[in-house]
Structures are given as structure tokens and as C-alpha cells.
Amino acid sequence: MRLLIPQQVNRNTYVHQMGWCYPIMIWNRQHYNQAVLNLEKTSLGSPAKRYYFYGPNGVKHTWQLRQPLELNWYAGTRRWTDTGARDFWLVFRTDAQRTLALLHLNH
């Protein structure tokens, strides 16, 4: 599994504004899906997710049914509007949660 671990997310993103600051980037959709399934079974619980859909006035988004502030981590894509390519992100509230997730992903 190819991972990239930046120090923190950009402060201007909505993910940082919601309180998730410590990211893990995964390059492959299959590995991303596997990582989310593995981490949901741990003490971290389910992630917050943002769903995008196309409306009459362009792309809109909505959060899942649970309140995002109750959840410890975020799972989703970062959209690149110029190329259409996507990378997949797991973003955690604390560095300790990110370290715990890395331990679960690397076993």
C-alpha cells in the first residue's frame, strides 16, 4: 500500500476547519477502500464522509447522516478540477489517532 504522510492539511481546507488536521494520503482506490474497512473495525469507529452529486446548478455536496463533528476521522477524496485525477485521504483529529491508524494499516 503506497502511503504519503504530510505533516498537516492546508489550513484553508474545509477538512481543517472541521477539526481534522493529521492526514494520510493513499494513492489507490482499492487500497483506500480496504483501509477504510479495516479502520472502521477498530476503536476509531466510522469516518465522516462528504458526498458529491450533480444538481441543476453544478456540483453540490452533503454530509452523511451523522454529525461530522462527532466523528474522529474523515475519509474522502480531494478533487483536482484541472485533470480529473483523485487521491484518497484519511484525516484524523490528533496525531495519536493517525499513529494508531498507521499501526492498524501496516499489520
Summary of the structure (lengths in Angstrom):
residues: 107
radius of gyration: 13.7
end to end distance: 11.5
largest distance: 45.3
contacts: 278
relative contact order: 0.24
helix: 28%
strand: 32%
